[in-house]
Amino acid sequence: MGRRVFLIVLDSVGIGAMPDAEFYGDEGSNTLVSASKSGGFFMPNMERLGLFDIEGVKALKKGNGKPEGAFGRLREASKGKDTTIGHWEIAGVISERPLPTFPEGFPQELLDAFCERTGRKVLCNKPYSGTEVIKDYGKEHMETGALIVYTSADSVFQIAAHEDVVPLSELYRYCEIARELCAGAYGVGRVIARPFAGEYPFVRTAGRHDYSLVPPKKTMLNILSEKGYDVIGVGKINDIFAGSGITEFVRTSGNEEGIEQMLAYGDKDFNGLCFVNLVDFDMKYGHRNDVAGYGEALSYFDKKLPEMLPKLKGDDLLLITADHGCDPATPSTDHSREYVPLVVTGPKIRPGTDLGTRNCFADTGAAVLDFFGISGGIEGISYLKEIIGK
């Protein structure tokens, strides 16, 4: 069996507002603490590994035992708080400028070009909740065939369409057109297909597909794949990196399938990185201010974690982190500018290692490369030697 790293991103599980959170409107945010107030919240396995020993969430610790894993807190060095920038930074690319957002809607010249290329008109063109937008514009879409185009506080161009009106293949083609058009000043981080179905008030389906920008620099994924290592993307990882550096991928419908795929790869013999995104924390619960759902989703992950730990053999590493926050208890339904947790375990990890607060998410990418004997090529400072037992 080769050397394996499992890197799990709990999408949006932040652990407290960063010092500059006020400039993003996120003062006081703490996604994990907010979710912990749910009656269904229970994470004894992550607590044992050290999650609640991290600055910002120490008050959640119940026991007095020494953590079995290594742990720390990561500061986001990039300018932004979205999925794309967060994952890019984990992989070693620090973004000096935020990706463009369109709080007043997209410019008419962009929409005119989009309508000309697709042959369809558009509806909405403003920031909107994904569930509310289909309630408010779904009927008109059904009657006219016009596409529902909307955005959010994030750098996204989203296209919603009923599967009976616009087949998935056609919706995806429209998204590819939008991705071509959304470049330069209009270069949003993601174009997202948002299909829905059923009768009013309609339901979103599992056919979501993201079309991301290609990262502006080499990431740890490119470096690993160029050196012959496996780079496996689970969930929306392939979409976030626009396939760059990925050697194998599988998309998932949500957390449960993502966790099952993670467990399946735990039984496989590969040599490299398995990079997993668990999207439901963000998509289903953070953006919908569902504190109870968020807490229950965290508890489900924790419940399944003991199935993964025995699969770690030899030098294997399991790293658990996040890409930003999305506090479900604040009035906002958008991402929040927060520190993210880092918990690391594996047969050779030195128990109880406190990494403190690291200066960027990219330290994780540097540690992954270090694990495979590779130095340099990306931003970040590896913490590998600090966590590996002698």
Summary of the structure (lengths in Angstrom):
residues: 390
radius of gyration: 20.5
end to end distance: 22.3
largest distance: 67.6
contacts: 1430
relative contact order: 0.23
helix: 35%
strand: 21%
